[in-house]
Amino acid sequence: MAEPNSNPNHSNGHVNRSRPYTTHVTFRLLCHASRVGAIIGKSGVLIKTLQEATGAKIRIEDAPQESPDRVILVIADAALSCKVLLRNEEVVEVSKAQEALLKVFDRILEVAAEMEGVDVGDRVMSCRLVADSAQAGSVIGKGGKVVERIKKETGCKIRVLTDDLPLCASASDEMIEVILLHALLHFRTCHLMF
């Protein structure tokens, strides 16, 4: 049972109008353990910079030592609050959580390209997210209609996997993999507009 004053907008049963209610969203992005240090940066400088730039809480979750992957947790406001310019010159409105997720993923791509000695645009890219099975079901939609619409609109390949999950996933999780092909790299953020 929730505590009566657990909502920050209520105090003793009265609505606190000075603090508007905000909804937060959490993304759980998978990253190979070998790249995590470059996301954090020396003494945590890079992750702090990402947090300050986006207003998100970003942290690396603990995982079993034998796990090759780590979960990067991104928590921020879900309200649409900024715009992102995509490489195809399209401007889309995103939340602080989406902005933070894009910036973290961009950093992962930069690190992978540096480690492999290639340009980011020279490869097929994969973004893997872990989600509770109910949330993953929302991505698929009834009869697969939502995932098919997303595939059609973006040209990305999307798979929701229930088997062979990373060791850092929990028993109720599924993995959502988004595969970006060479021709679709323009969907990656170039810079943010304010």
MDTraj code that builds the backbone (N, CA, C; nanometers):
import mdtraj as md
import numpy as np

residues = "MET ALA GLU PRO ASN SER ASN PRO ASN HIS SER ASN GLY HIS VAL ASN ARG SER ARG PRO TYR THR THR HIS VAL THR PHE ARG LEU LEU CYS HIS ALA SER ARG VAL GLY ALA ILE ILE GLY LYS SER GLY VAL LEU ILE LYS THR LEU GLN GLU ALA THR GLY ALA LYS ILE ARG ILE GLU ASP ALA PRO GLN GLU SER PRO ASP ARG VAL ILE LEU VAL ILE ALA ASP ALA ALA LEU SER CYS LYS VAL LEU LEU ARG ASN GLU GLU VAL VAL GLU VAL SER LYS ALA GLN GLU ALA LEU LEU LYS VAL PHE ASP ARG ILE LEU GLU VAL ALA ALA GLU MET GLU GLY VAL ASP VAL GLY ASP ARG VAL MET SER CYS ARG LEU VAL ALA ASP SER ALA GLN ALA GLY SER VAL ILE GLY LYS GLY GLY LYS VAL VAL GLU ARG ILE LYS LYS GLU THR GLY CYS LYS ILE ARG VAL LEU THR ASP ASP LEU PRO LEU CYS ALA SER ALA SER ASP GLU MET ILE GLU VAL ILE LEU LEU HIS ALA LEU LEU HIS PHE ARG THR CYS HIS LEU MET PHE".split()
xyz = np.array([
    [0.0839, -0.1179, 0.0000],
    [0.0000, 0.0000, 0.0000],
    [0.0887, 0.1247, 0.0000],
    [0.0529, 0.2200, -0.0825],
    [0.1313, 0.3427, -0.0923],
    [0.1079, 0.4305, 0.0291],
    [0.2120, 0.5007, 0.0681],
    [0.1976, 0.5925, 0.1795],
    [0.1176, 0.7134, 0.1338],
    [0.0347, 0.7713, 0.2230],
    [-0.0529, 0.8815, 0.1831],
    [0.0196, 1.0004, 0.1239],
    [0.1391, 1.0293, 0.1698],
    [0.2106, 1.1474, 0.1205],
    [0.3234, 1.1096, 0.0257],
    [0.3133, 0.9918, -0.0371],
    [0.4217, 0.9483, -0.1248],
    [0.4268, 1.0270, -0.2551],
    [0.3176, 1.0894, -0.2948],
    [0.3164, 1.1716, -0.4147],
    [0.3733, 1.3082, -0.3799],
    [0.4775, 1.3533, -0.4468],
    [0.5389, 1.4820, -0.4135],
    [0.4471, 1.6005, -0.4361],
    [0.3348, 1.5818, -0.5038],
    [0.2434, 1.6918, -0.5320],
    [0.1347, 1.7042, -0.4263],
    [0.1337, 1.6145, -0.3298],
    [0.0339, 1.6185, -0.2244],
    [0.1025, 1.6328, -0.0900],
    [0.0493, 1.7148, -0.0070],
    [0.0994, 1.7328, 0.1271],
    [-0.0196, 1.7314, 0.2203],
    [-0.0261, 1.6321, 0.3072],
    [-0.1382, 1.6182, 0.3992],
    [-0.2722, 1.6181, 0.3272],
    [-0.2774, 1.5550, 0.2116],
    [-0.4025, 1.5435, 0.1375],
    [-0.4336, 1.6613, 0.0474],
    [-0.3545, 1.7664, 0.0513],
    [-0.3786, 1.8836, -0.0324],
    [-0.2804, 1.8849, -0.1481],
    [-0.3255, 1.9324, -0.2621],
    [-0.2397, 1.9391, -0.3797],
    [-0.1412, 2.0545, -0.3650],
    [-0.0156, 2.0283, -0.3880],
    [0.0886, 2.1292, -0.3859],
    [0.1012, 2.1835, -0.5275],
    [0.0472, 2.2993, -0.5533],
    [0.0432, 2.3552, -0.6880],
    [0.1774, 2.4133, -0.7328],
    [0.2714, 2.4307, -0.6411],
    [0.3994, 2.4881, -0.6796],
    [0.4909, 2.3854, -0.7463],
    [0.4633, 2.2553, -0.7304],
    [0.5444, 2.1511, -0.7938],
    [0.4553, 2.0686, -0.8851],
    [0.4589, 2.0945, -1.0147],
    [0.3732, 2.0180, -1.1056],
    [0.4144, 1.8717, -1.1082],
    [0.3180, 1.7847, -1.1271],
    [0.3420, 1.6415, -1.1327],
    [0.4163, 1.6071, -1.2611],
    [0.5220, 1.5316, -1.2497],
    [0.5965, 1.4882, -1.3677],
    [0.6029, 1.3366, -1.3704],
    [0.6018, 1.2825, -1.4890],
    [0.6149, 1.1392, -1.5070],
    [0.7530, 1.1112, -1.5625],
    [0.8181, 1.0134, -1.5053],
    [0.9507, 0.9758, -1.5507],
    [0.9439, 0.8433, -1.6244],
    [1.0384, 0.8253, -1.7130],
    [1.0485, 0.7005, -1.7873],
    [1.1895, 0.6465, -1.7670],
    [1.1992, 0.5147, -1.7688],
    [1.3277, 0.4486, -1.7515],
    [1.3592, 0.3646, -1.8740],
    [1.4770, 0.3847, -1.9295],
    [1.5274, 0.3005, -2.0380],
    [1.6414, 0.2178, -1.9812],
    [1.6496, 0.0931, -2.0239],
    [1.7581, 0.0034, -1.9830],
    [1.8301, -0.0422, -2.1088],
    [1.9392, 0.0249, -2.1388],
    [2.0168, 0.0034, -2.2599],
    [2.1307, -0.0934, -2.2307],
    [2.1488, -0.1931, -2.3175],
    [2.2588, -0.2878, -2.3009],
    [2.3849, -0.2338, -2.3672],
    [2.4970, -0.2532, -2.2998],
    [2.6269, -0.2091, -2.3514],
    [2.7296, -0.3154, -2.3170],
    [2.8178, -0.3458, -2.4109],
    [2.9233, -0.4430, -2.3835],
    [3.0121, -0.3884, -2.2712],
    [3.0478, -0.4745, -2.1797],
    [3.1259, -0.4333, -2.0623],
    [3.2560, -0.3633, -2.0996],
    [3.3155, -0.3990, -2.2125],
    [3.4421, -0.3380, -2.2538],
    [3.4269, -0.1906, -2.2902],
    [3.3059, -0.1457, -2.3137],
    [3.2821, -0.0060, -2.3546],
    [3.2329, 0.0819, -2.2404],
    [3.1983, 0.0213, -2.1280],
    [3.1381, 0.0965, -2.0177],
    [3.2315, 0.2035, -1.9623],
    [3.3600, 0.1721, -1.9496],
    [3.4551, 0.2693, -1.8967],
    [3.4596, 0.3966, -1.9791],
    [3.4459, 0.3837, -2.1103],
    [3.4479, 0.5008, -2.1980],
    [3.3174, 0.5797, -2.1909],
    [3.2124, 0.5181, -2.1422],
    [3.0858, 0.5900, -2.1207],
    [3.0965, 0.6699, -1.9910],
    [3.1567, 0.6089, -1.8894],
    [3.1710, 0.6741, -1.7595],
    [3.2740, 0.7860, -1.7665],
    [3.3869, 0.7590, -1.8299],
    [3.4950, 0.8568, -1.8383],
    [3.5807, 0.8562, -1.7125],
    [3.6967, 0.9196, -1.7206],
    [3.7890, 0.9254, -1.6071],
    [3.7229, 0.9993, -1.4916],
    [3.7178, 0.9358, -1.3767],
    [3.6545, 0.9903, -1.2550],
    [3.5069, 1.0242, -1.2767],
    [3.4432, 0.9608, -1.3743],
    [3.3011, 0.9827, -1.3975],
    [3.2670, 1.1103, -1.4724],
    [3.3663, 1.1734, -1.5334],
    [3.3462, 1.3029, -1.5994],
    [3.2456, 1.2941, -1.7144],
    [3.2575, 1.1936, -1.8005],
    [3.1680, 1.1854, -1.9171],
    [3.0243, 1.1589, -1.8775],
    [3.0020, 1.0674, -1.7850],
    [2.8649, 1.0364, -1.7457],
    [2.8024, 1.1568, -1.6735],
    [2.8818, 1.2295, -1.5952],
    [2.8320, 1.3504, -1.5294],
    [2.7937, 1.4555, -1.6327],
    [2.8756, 1.4691, -1.7370],
    [2.8462, 1.5658, -1.8437],
    [2.7161, 1.5287, -1.9146],
    [2.6980, 1.3998, -1.9441],
    [2.5728, 1.3540, -2.0061],
    [2.4537, 1.3826, -1.9163],
    [2.4691, 1.3602, -1.7873],
    [2.3594, 1.3856, -1.6937],
    [2.3259, 1.5339, -1.6864],
    [2.4280, 1.6175, -1.6803],
    [2.4049, 1.7620, -1.6736],
    [2.3420, 1.8141, -1.8018],
    [2.3843, 1.7625, -1.9163],
    [2.3325, 1.8087, -2.0451],
    [2.1867, 1.7695, -2.0671],
    [2.1453, 1.6585, -2.0067],
    [2.0104, 1.6074, -2.0345],
    [1.9157, 1.6141, -1.9158],
    [1.9681, 1.6336, -1.7974],
    [1.8836, 1.6322, -1.6788],
    [1.8414, 1.4917, -1.6386],
    [1.9039, 1.3921, -1.6956],
    [1.8695, 1.2524, -1.6674],
    [1.9604, 1.1951, -1.5599],
    [1.9101, 1.0930, -1.4938],
    [1.9941, 1.0119, -1.4063],
    [2.0437, 0.8970, -1.4928],
    [2.1733, 0.8804, -1.4980],
    [2.2330, 0.7740, -1.5795],
    [2.3270, 0.6958, -1.4897],
    [2.3057, 0.5647, -1.4848],
    [2.3961, 0.4834, -1.4040],
    [2.4156, 0.3466, -1.4682],
    [2.5266, 0.2869, -1.4349],
    [2.5596, 0.1538, -1.4845],
    [2.5211, 0.0546, -1.3750],
    [2.4352, -0.0393, -1.4088],
    [2.3896, -0.1396, -1.3135],
    [2.4964, -0.2472, -1.2934],
    [2.5005, -0.3019, -1.1741],
    [2.5878, -0.4155, -1.1471],
    [2.5359, -0.5364, -1.2235],
    [2.6265, -0.6246, -1.2599],
    [2.5907, -0.7467, -1.3323],
    [2.6811, -0.8587, -1.2841],
    [2.6406, -0.9825, -1.3070],
    [2.7308, -1.0929, -1.2719],
    [2.8652, -1.0744, -1.3429],
    [2.9724, -1.1106, -1.2765],
    [3.1067, -1.0893, -1.3303],
    [3.1256, -1.1567, -1.4656],
    [3.0597, -1.2714, -1.4871],
    [3.0758, -1.3438, -1.6131],
    [2.9913, -1.2853, -1.7279],
    [2.9104, -1.1838, -1.6970],
    [2.8260, -1.1228, -1.7998],
    [2.9080, -1.0307, -1.8890],
    [2.9012, -1.0479, -2.0220],
    [2.9750, -0.9582, -2.1114],
    [2.9046, -0.8234, -2.1300],
    [2.7825, -0.8128, -2.0799],
    [2.7038, -0.6902, -2.0968],
    [2.6755, -0.6238, -1.9631],
    [2.6509, -0.4931, -1.9703],
    [2.6047, -0.4157, -1.8557],
    [2.4791, -0.3413, -1.8996],
    [2.3932, -0.3115, -1.8030],
    [2.2738, -0.2321, -1.8295],
    [2.3039, -0.0882, -1.7906],
    [2.2807, 0.0025, -1.8858],
    [2.2907, 0.1454, -1.8567],
    [2.1484, 0.1933, -1.8338],
    [2.1232, 0.2394, -1.7137],
    [1.9911, 0.2858, -1.6739],
    [1.9816, 0.4350, -1.7012],
    [1.8793, 0.4769, -1.7760],
    [1.8571, 0.6176, -1.8083],
    [1.7182, 0.6535, -1.7578],
    [1.7109, 0.7462, -1.6617],
    [1.5829, 0.7869, -1.6023],
    [1.5685, 0.9377, -1.6182],
    [1.4556, 0.9802, -1.6759],
    [1.4327, 1.1240, -1.6928],
    [1.2844, 1.1497, -1.7182],
    [1.2518, 1.2767, -1.7286],
    [1.1158, 1.3224, -1.7512],
    [1.0640, 1.2699, -1.8847],
    [0.9384, 1.2264, -1.8857],
    [0.8781, 1.1691, -2.0062],
    [0.8089, 1.2740, -2.0942],
    [0.7905, 1.3950, -2.0437],
    [0.7207, 1.4983, -2.1213],
    [0.8072, 1.5432, -2.2389],
    [0.7436, 1.5648, -2.3535],
    [0.8149, 1.6167, -2.4700],
    [0.8636, 1.7573, -2.4371],
    [0.9949, 1.7776, -2.4442],
    [1.0481, 1.9050, -2.3975],
    [1.1620, 1.9618, -2.4817],
    [1.2090, 1.8882, -2.5802],
    [1.3170, 1.9404, -2.6643],
    [1.3038, 1.8813, -2.8035],
    [1.3819, 1.9354, -2.8946],
    [1.3766, 1.8895, -3.0334],
    [1.5126, 1.8366, -3.0747],
    [1.5094, 1.7342, -3.1584],
    [1.6304, 1.6723, -3.2090],
    [1.6296, 1.6851, -3.3604],
    [1.7421, 1.7285, -3.4151],
    [1.7583, 1.7355, -3.5592],
    [1.8220, 1.6053, -3.6047],
    [1.7528, 1.5338, -3.6897],
    [1.8047, 1.4079, -3.7413],
    [1.8880, 1.4340, -3.8663],
    [1.9651, 1.3361, -3.9066],
    [2.0528, 1.3544, -4.0225],
    [1.9765, 1.3790, -4.1515],
    [1.8511, 1.3380, -4.1572],
    [1.7723, 1.3631, -4.2780],
    [1.7054, 1.5010, -4.2722],
    [1.7512, 1.5843, -4.1769],
    [1.7032, 1.7214, -4.1577],
    [1.5627, 1.7288, -4.0983],
    [1.5062, 1.6152, -4.0608],
    [1.3757, 1.6139, -3.9946],
    [1.3960, 1.6523, -3.8485],
    [1.3055, 1.7341, -3.7960],
    [1.3088, 1.7734, -3.6562],
    [1.1974, 1.6992, -3.5839],
    [1.2335, 1.6314, -3.4752],
    [1.1332, 1.5590, -3.3970],
    [1.1391, 1.6045, -3.2526],
    [1.0241, 1.6067, -3.1888],
    [1.0157, 1.6438, -3.0492],
    [1.0362, 1.5188, -2.9642],
    [1.1201, 1.5298, -2.8626],
    [1.1513, 1.4162, -2.7765],
    [1.1472, 1.4597, -2.6297],
    [1.1416, 1.3619, -2.5437],
    [1.1478, 1.3878, -2.3999],
    [1.2934, 1.3948, -2.3555],
    [1.3147, 1.4399, -2.2324],
    [1.4498, 1.4410, -2.1759],
    [1.5049, 1.2987, -2.1688],
    [1.4179, 1.2015, -2.1398],
    [1.4615, 1.0617, -2.1332],
    [1.5082, 1.0133, -2.2698],
    [1.4333, 1.0467, -2.3747],
    [1.4729, 1.0062, -2.5099],
    [1.6010, 1.0766, -2.5525],
    [1.6130, 1.2041, -2.5191],
    [1.7343, 1.2784, -2.5504],
    [1.8554, 1.2127, -2.4840],
    [1.8417, 1.1776, -2.3575],
    [1.9514, 1.1137, -2.2851],
    [1.9850, 0.9779, -2.3456],
    [1.8824, 0.9004, -2.3798],
    [1.9052, 0.7690, -2.4414],
    [1.9825, 0.7845, -2.5724],
    [1.9434, 0.8816, -2.6552],
    [2.0123, 0.9052, -2.7819],
    [2.1579, 0.9460, -2.7599],
    [2.1828, 1.0316, -2.6616],
    [2.3204, 1.0760, -2.6346],
    [2.4060, 0.9612, -2.5829],
    [2.3492, 0.8768, -2.4964],
    [2.4247, 0.7622, -2.4461],
    [2.4534, 0.6656, -2.5605],
    [2.3530, 0.6405, -2.6449],
    [2.3732, 0.5493, -2.7571],
    [2.4757, 0.6061, -2.8549],
    [2.4712, 0.7362, -2.8811],
    [2.5725, 0.7993, -2.9662],
    [2.7129, 0.7759, -2.9096],
    [2.7258, 0.7893, -2.7783],
    [2.8572, 0.7676, -2.7152],
    [2.9013, 0.6222, -2.7310],
    [2.8086, 0.5281, -2.7143],
    [2.8412, 0.3861, -2.7333],
    [2.8905, 0.3626, -2.8754],
    [2.8237, 0.4230, -2.9735],
    [2.8649, 0.4075, -3.1131],
    [3.0036, 0.4656, -3.1370],
    [3.0304, 0.5824, -3.0792],
    [3.1633, 0.6439, -3.0936],
    [3.2712, 0.5530, -3.0363],
    [3.2453, 0.4984, -2.9191],
    [3.3430, 0.4111, -2.8537],
    [3.3646, 0.2849, -2.9356],
    [3.2562, 0.2253, -2.9849],
    [3.2682, 0.1036, -3.0665],
    [3.3490, 0.1312, -3.1929],
    [3.3217, 0.2447, -3.2576],
    [3.3943, 0.2795, -3.3802],
    [3.5429, 0.3007, -3.3510],
    [3.5737, 0.3688, -3.2385],
    [3.7134, 0.3916, -3.2003],
    [3.7834, 0.2584, -3.1741],
    [3.7172, 0.1687, -3.1026],
    [3.7775, 0.0403, -3.0670],
    [3.8001, -0.0474, -3.1902],
    [3.7100, -0.0362, -3.2871],
    [3.7183, -0.1206, -3.4059],
    [3.7903, -0.0524, -3.5211],
    [3.8239, 0.0765, -3.5046],
    [3.8965, 0.1485, -3.6085],
    [3.8161, 0.1745, -3.7342],
    [3.6863, 0.1965, -3.7215],
    [3.5994, 0.2260, -3.8363],
    [3.5175, 0.3505, -3.8073],
    [3.4606, 0.4081, -3.9130],
    [3.3671, 0.5179, -3.8951],
    [3.2322, 0.4612, -3.8543],
    [3.1561, 0.5380, -3.7768],
    [3.0246, 0.4930, -3.7322],
    [2.9363, 0.4592, -3.8516],
    [2.9462, 0.5364, -3.9582],
    [2.8612, 0.5145, -4.0753],
    [2.8986, 0.3951, -4.1609],
    [3.0097, 0.3286, -4.1281],
    [3.0565, 0.2156, -4.2091],
    [3.0048, 0.0804, -4.1612],
    [2.9067, 0.0779, -4.0764],
    [2.8659, -0.0498, -4.0197],
    [2.7157, -0.0562, -3.9935],
    [2.6664, -0.1767, -3.9805],
    [2.5294, -0.1989, -3.9350],
    [2.5328, -0.1846, -3.7838],
    [2.4379, -0.1116, -3.7281],
    [2.4378, -0.0877, -3.5845],
    [2.3192, -0.1559, -3.5188],
    [2.3409, -0.1958, -3.3959],
    [2.2374, -0.2625, -3.3191],
    [2.2240, -0.1941, -3.1843],
    [2.1023, -0.1618, -3.1490],
    [2.0715, -0.1053, -3.0177],
    [1.9880, -0.2093, -2.9444],
    [2.0351, -0.2499, -2.8265],
    [1.9635, -0.3513, -2.7497],
    [1.9138, -0.2903, -2.6193],
    [1.7849, -0.3058, -2.5957],
    [1.7227, -0.2584, -2.4728],
    [1.6621, -0.3768, -2.3998],
    [1.6615, -0.3698, -2.2687],
    [1.5967, -0.4716, -2.1875],
    [1.4704, -0.4085, -2.1306],
    [1.3604, -0.4830, -2.1367],
    [1.2330, -0.4326, -2.0852],
    [1.1543, -0.5471, -2.0232],
    [1.0696, -0.5127, -1.9286],
    [0.9777, -0.6103, -1.8719],
    [0.8900, -0.6638, -1.9845],
    [0.8478, -0.7881, -1.9742],
    [0.7727, -0.8511, -2.0832],
    [0.6457, -0.7740, -2.1196],
    [0.5793, -0.7099, -2.0230],
    [0.4586, -0.6315, -2.0544],
    [0.4936, -0.5103, -2.1404],
    [0.6065, -0.4462, -2.1108],
    [0.6499, -0.3317, -2.1907],
    [0.6928, -0.3759, -2.3297],
    [0.7617, -0.4874, -2.3373],
    [0.8031, -0.5394, -2.4679],
    [0.6803, -0.5742, -2.5511],
    [0.5773, -0.6251, -2.4863],
    [0.4519, -0.6547, -2.5561],
    [0.3881, -0.5300, -2.6150],
    [0.4051, -0.4163, -2.5503],
    [0.3524, -0.2899, -2.6025],
    [0.4252, -0.2481, -2.7289],
    [0.5512, -0.2827, -2.7395],
    [0.6281, -0.2526, -2.8611],
    [0.5750, -0.3360, -2.9772],
    [0.5399, -0.4600, -2.9495],
    [0.4858, -0.5479, -3.0539],
    [0.3451, -0.5042, -3.0922],
    [0.2615, -0.4788, -2.9925],
    [0.1238, -0.4389, -3.0178],
    [0.0365, -0.5575, -3.0547],
    [-0.0928, -0.5337, -3.0556],
    [-0.1892, -0.6397, -3.0864],
    [-0.1687, -0.6878, -3.2302],
    [-0.1440, -0.8173, -3.2420],
    [-0.1225, -0.8755, -3.3742],
    [0.0041, -0.8256, -3.4428],
    [0.0962, -0.7653, -3.3669],
    [0.2212, -0.7161, -3.4242],
    [0.2069, -0.5850, -3.5002],
    [0.0929, -0.5166, -3.4844],
    [0.0670, -0.3952, -3.5629],
    [0.1607, -0.2796, -3.5270],
    [0.1918, -0.2630, -3.3990],
    [0.2770, -0.1505, -3.3582],
    [0.4182, -0.1684, -3.4132],
    [0.4759, -0.2865, -3.3944],
    [0.6124, -0.3097, -3.4412],
    [0.6206, -0.3011, -3.5940],
    [0.5184, -0.3468, -3.6627],
    [0.5177, -0.3373, -3.8090],
    [0.5116, -0.1914, -3.8546],
    [0.4343, -0.1077, -3.7842],
    [0.4264, 0.0352, -3.8174],
    [0.5613, 0.1019, -3.7950],
    [0.6272, 0.0680, -3.6830],
    [0.7592, 0.1249, -3.6541],
    [0.8595, 0.0836, -3.7619],
    [0.8572, -0.0430, -3.7992],
    [0.9483, -0.0916, -3.9042],
    [0.9249, -0.0176, -4.0355],
    [0.7979, -0.0002, -4.0695],
    [0.7634, 0.0664, -4.1952],
    [0.8070, 0.2130, -4.1943],
    [0.7845, 0.2816, -4.0823],
    [0.8179, 0.4239, -4.0736],
    [0.9681, 0.4494, -4.0678],
    [1.0446, 0.3586, -4.0097],
    [1.1879, 0.3829, -3.9892],
    [1.2777, 0.2997, -4.0800],
    [1.2273, 0.1888, -4.1307],
    [1.3093, 0.0986, -4.2096],
    [1.4020, 0.0126, -4.1249],
    [1.3911, 0.0235, -3.9945],
    [1.4740, -0.0561, -3.9032],
    [1.4179, -0.1970, -3.8913],
    [1.5050, -0.2882, -3.8569],
    [1.4618, -0.4225, -3.8202],
    [1.4476, -0.4227, -3.6687],
    [1.3380, -0.4787, -3.6198],
    [1.3142, -0.4834, -3.4755],
    [1.2800, -0.6257, -3.4380],
    [1.3512, -0.6747, -3.3361],
    [1.3230, -0.8087, -3.2856],
    [1.3013, -0.8003, -3.1351],
    [1.2020, -0.8742, -3.0877],
    [1.1814, -0.8882, -2.9441],
    [1.2175, -1.0313, -2.9098],
    [1.3206, -1.0477, -2.8265],
    [1.3752, -1.1796, -2.7957],
    [1.3435, -1.2209, -2.6528],
    [1.3039, -1.3455, -2.6365],
    [1.2735, -1.3975, -2.5038],
    [1.3725, -1.5052, -2.4604],
    [1.4506, -1.5567, -2.5538],
    [1.5481, -1.6623, -2.5241],
    [1.6897, -1.6066, -2.5299],
    [1.7791, -1.6753, -2.4631],
    [1.9214, -1.6390, -2.4629],
    [1.9441, -1.4932, -2.4240],
    [1.8755, -1.4508, -2.3188],
    [1.8913, -1.3136, -2.2710],
    [2.0262, -1.2975, -2.2007],
    [2.0783, -1.1762, -2.1971],
    [2.2046, -1.1538, -2.1277],
    [2.1903, -1.1866, -1.9784],
    [2.3004, -1.2216, -1.9158],
    [2.2993, -1.2565, -1.7737],
    [2.2552, -1.1402, -1.6849],
    [2.2687, -1.0173, -1.7344],
    [2.2309, -0.9008, -1.6545],
    [2.0807, -0.8724, -1.6591],
    [2.0055, -0.9470, -1.7388],
    [1.8597, -0.9302, -1.7459],
    [1.7937, -1.0093, -1.6336],
    [1.6743, -0.9665, -1.5939],
    [1.6003, -1.0401, -1.4913],
    [1.5078, -1.1417, -1.5579],
    [1.4498, -1.2292, -1.4781],
    [1.3675, -1.3397, -1.5295],
    [1.2451, -1.2915, -1.6061],
    [1.1910, -1.1746, -1.5726],
    [1.0705, -1.1247, -1.6395],
    [1.1011, -1.0338, -1.7584],
    [1.2283, -1.0232, -1.7945],
    [1.2690, -0.9334, -1.9029],
    [1.2640, -0.9997, -2.0403],
    [1.2556, -0.9135, -2.1397],
    [1.2744, -0.9510, -2.2790],
    [1.3707, -0.8489, -2.3378],
    [1.4336, -0.8832, -2.4477],
    [1.5277, -0.7915, -2.5103],
    [1.4686, -0.7393, -2.6410],
    [1.4735, -0.6089, -2.6573],
    [1.4280, -0.5453, -2.7808],
    [1.5541, -0.5020, -2.8555],
    [1.5710, -0.5551, -2.9746],
    [1.6877, -0.5219, -3.0557],
    [1.6424, -0.4436, -3.1775],
    [1.7015, -0.3263, -3.1963],
    [1.6735, -0.2421, -3.3121],
    [1.7995, -0.2418, -3.3969],
    [1.7863, -0.2853, -3.5224],
    [1.9014, -0.2933, -3.6115],
    [1.8888, -0.1832, -3.7160],
    [1.9919, -0.0984, -3.7216],
    [1.9954, 0.0143, -3.8139],
    [2.0877, -0.0205, -3.9284],
    [2.0377, -0.0105, -4.0503],
    [2.1192, -0.0422, -4.1678],
    [2.1913, 0.0821, -4.2176],
    [2.2910, 0.0630, -4.3023],
    [2.3721, 0.1753, -4.3530],
    [2.2878, 0.2921, -4.4030],
    [2.1884, 0.2641, -4.4826],
    [2.1091, 0.3707, -4.5432],
    [2.0236, 0.4453, -4.4412],
    [2.0111, 0.3898, -4.3226],
    [1.9226, 0.4498, -4.2232],
    [1.9968, 0.5268, -4.1155],
    [2.1252, 0.5447, -4.1316],
    [2.2017, 0.6099, -4.0270],
    [2.1586, 0.7538, -4.0037],
    [2.0835, 0.8107, -4.0955],
    [2.0358, 0.9470, -4.0770],
    [1.9348, 0.9573, -3.9630],
    [1.8919, 0.8461, -3.9053],
    [1.8009, 0.8511, -3.7915],
    [1.8743, 0.8751, -3.6603],
    [2.0071, 0.8708, -3.6636],
    [2.0848, 0.9001, -3.5444],
    [2.0872, 1.0505, -3.5243],
    [2.0865, 1.0971, -3.4023],
    [2.0858, 1.2401, -3.3770],
    [2.2153, 1.3052, -3.4210],
    [2.2020, 1.4221, -3.4788],
    [2.3200, 1.5013, -3.5141],
    [2.3475, 1.6014, -3.4032],
    [2.2488, 1.6794, -3.3684],
    [2.2645, 1.7735, -3.2573],
    [2.1255, 1.8149, -3.2094],
    [2.1229, 1.8720, -3.0919],
    [1.9956, 1.9117, -3.0333],
    [1.9691, 2.0597, -3.0608],
    [1.8436, 2.0893, -3.0801],
    [1.8031, 2.2284, -3.1012],
    [1.7300, 2.2771, -2.9762],
    [1.7554, 2.3994, -2.9368],
    [1.6869, 2.4532, -2.8188],
    [1.6013, 2.5700, -2.8567],
])
top = md.Topology()
chain = top.add_chain()
for i, resn in enumerate(residues, 1):
    res = top.add_residue(resn, chain, resSeq=i)
    for name in ("N", "CA", "C"):
        top.add_atom(name, md.element.get_by_symbol(name[0]), res)
traj = md.Trajectory(xyz[None], top)
